[in-house]
Amino acid sequence: MTMTETTTRVEVEGGSLDVRVNGGVGGDGPALVFLHYWGGSADTWNGVLAHLPAGRATVRYDQRGWGRSRDLPGPYGLQRLADDLARVVDGCLAGRPYVLVGHSMGGKASQLLAARRPVGLAGLVLVAPAPPRPAPAVTEEYRQGLSHAYDSPESVAHALGQVLTAAPLPDDVRATAVRDSLAAGAEARREWPLRGIAEDITAAARDIEVPVTVLAGEHDVVEPPEVLRSHLLPYVPQATLTVVPGVGHLLPLEAPAAVAEALRD
């Protein structure tokens, strides 16, 4: 994909987001709107975008509290993230059809927006998403431990090497992931593990009407395929699950070509 991105400022509650819009907005097919994971940024999608056809319209940004959006005030909960996403879509796509592509935390926020049935939404691609119904493993003890995963470069390195990935990352990709994981405000960094991951949104998820593609990593220990089968598929109409072999939770970093192939479909 030839990148011709421009940056558009979108007003949201409490400030603005710098949104990166690919210059091929006039290209074929719906636009792709990307939402990163807890610990990620707009750059999480670099590898995926590199595998997309030239001219494909794309939209991506750092979510509230992370990276370039670190200074936006809270709250940082899922409903606010979905509100921000709605503003981005309205501000950048002007009614053009689009597909939401949400990874992990971004997948849960994408489910919430899709449940509102916004005009123009053509589909939903959930990449290793947090399911609408929290799994039994998401205990208070688990969430407290998770809240410290990004406390230091050392803890981030441990999370990347022992929990989040099953395939080795290129050095530059790994360095970006470490940078992103440390680039959050303290409140935003705690919001997801302490509250968002445990929020039950099954009532909203049942209202999703568009086709839904779910990608799971074969060796994902954060959101294993069996958890998505039992805690997502029963609640999300029209969802189909594909397991990507040999990878863990960070599919956009571990298997960007496989994610891009799913988006081409």
N, C-alpha and C positions, 0 to 999 in steps of 0.2 A: 504494500500500500504506500503510495506517495503522500507524505504528510504535508498538508497545506493548512494547518490549524491556525485559527485566529482566536484571540481571547475576548470574550464578551462578559461584561459585568452584569450580573443579575441581582436585583434587589430582593432580599429576603428579610425575615423578621430580625431586627437588630443590626443590620448591615448589608453586606453584599458578598456574593460568590464570584470568583474569577473562573469562568467556564470556558473550556477549550473545545472549539467547534471546528470540525474538519471542513475545509473549503469546498468539499464535494457535495454540498447540501442539495445540489440539483441532480445528483446521481440517481441510479435506479434503486428501487426497493425502499422499504421503510428505513428511517434513521435508526441507529443503534445508540441507546443512552446507557452509559456504564456507571455502576455504583460499586465502589470498592469495599473490601472487608475491613474488620476492626484491626487496625495496624497498617492499612494500606493507604494508597493515594491514587490520584489520576494516573500516575506512572505505573501502577499495578498492571495496567492494560497495554503497556507498550508492546510487548511481544505479540499479543493477540492482534492488535491493530496492524502490526507489520505483516501479518498473514492474510489480511483482508484485501479484496480487490481494490484497485485504485479508484478513487472517486466515491467510495462508500461513505455516506454521511454518518458522522459519529459525534457524540457529545460526551464529555467526561469532566470531572471536577473533584477537588478534595472536599470531602464532606465536612460539615460543621464540627469544629473542634480539632481538625486534623490538617497537617501540612500548611498550605497557604490559607486555609480557612480556620486556622488555630485560634485566632483572636475573636471569632464570632462568639457572642455570649450564649450561655445555655438558656433553657434546658437542652440536653443532647439526646433525648429519648427518641424512640422509633417514630412516634407521630410527628415530631418536629423534623426528623430527617425526611419523612415522606412529604411533609409540607414543602421543604426546601426543594425536593425533587420535582414536585408539581410546578413550582415557580420556574425552575430551570427549563422544564419542558415547554411551558407557556412562553417563556422569554426567548427561547432559542429556535423553536420549531414552527411557530406560527400556524398550528393546525395540521402540519404534515404528519402522516402516519409514522409511528415509531414502535420499536421493540425495547422493552426494558431488559437490561442484562445486569443482574445483581449477584454479587459474590458474598457468601456467608452473611455477615451483618447486612450488607447491601442487598442481599436476596430477601431478607425479612422486611426491610423497609420497602423494597419493590413490591412485595406481596401486598403491603398495606395500601400503596398507591393504586395498584391494579384493582384492589377490592372496591375502590371508589368509582371504578368504571369511567375513567377520564376519556374525553373525546380524543380520538386519534390513536389510542393504544391498540396495536395489532397483535401483540404477543408478548410473552414473558419467557426469558431464559434465566433459570436459576442455577448458578454455578456453586456446587457444594454449599447449598443454602442452609441457614438456620431454619429448622422446620417451624411451622406455626404452633405446633404443640411441643413444648419442651420435653426432651427425653428424660427418663428417670435418673440418668447419670448427672444431670444438671442440679446437683445438690448445693446447699449453702456452703459446704466445705469446698466443693469443686469451684464455685464461683469466687470465693475468697482467694483461693490459690491462683485462679486465672487472672484476677485483678492485678497481680504482681508480675505477670509475664513480661511486661515491657518496662520494668523499673530501671533497667540498666542495659548497656550494650551486651554484657555477659548473659543476662537473663533472656534477651532477645535472641542471641546466638543459640542458646539452649533450646528455646521454643522452636526456632527454625529447623534446627538439626534433629531434634528428638521428638517433636510433636507435629509440626505443621507440614513437613514435607516427607516424601518417601523416595523422591528422585533428586539427585544432586542439582543444585542451581549454578548457572554460570556466575563467575565472580562478580560481574557488574550487576547482575540481577539481584544477587544476594546482598550486595552493598546497598542497593536502593531499598530493599526490603528492611534492612536494619535501620537505615535513615528514617524511613517512613514510620516504623514502629515506635521510634523515639520522638516523633514530631507531633505529639498531641498535647493539648492542655491536660492537666491532672484530672479535672472533672470529666472531660470527654473520655479519657482513657479508662476511667472507672465505671462509667455509665453502662456500657455494654455488658461487661461480665457480672456486675452486681445486680442489674435490673433487666436490660433488654433481652439478654439471652434466655431469661426465665419467663418472659412475658408470653402469655397464651393468646394468640391472635387467630385461633381456629374459626371463631364466628365471622371475622372479616374475610378469611381465606376462602370460605365457602361462597363468597360473593364474586370471586374472580370468574369471568366469563370467557376470556381469550384463551387460545391454545398456550400450553405451558410445557416447555422442555426443561427437564432437570438433569444436570450433569453431576455425577458423583465420582470421587476418586476411589479406586479399588482398595487402597490401603489408608484411606482417610480415617483417622482415629478421633477427629473432632466431630464430624457429621458422617458417620459410616453409612454405606448404602442401605444396610438393614434398618437403620434409624429413619432414613428418608422414606423407605418403603412403608414403615409403620406409623410415622409421625408427620408425614407430609402428604403422601399420595391419597390417603382417605379423605383429606380435607380440602384438596385443591382440585376442582373439576378440570377435566381434560388434560391432566398432567401425565407425561410419560417420562420414564427414568432410563438414562443411559449411563452405564458404568465405564469409566475411562481406565484402562489397565495401567498398573505400574506406578501410580501416582498417589499423593496424599491430598491434603486439604487445599493447597495453594495451586489449583489447576491453572489459573492464568499465568503463573510463573513456571510451573513444572511442565505443562502441556499446552502452550499457547496455540499450537497448530490445531490440536484437537478441539479446543474451544472455538477457534475461528471456523473450523469445518462445520461445527454445529450451527454457528451463526449464518453461514452460507446456505444451510438447509432451510 
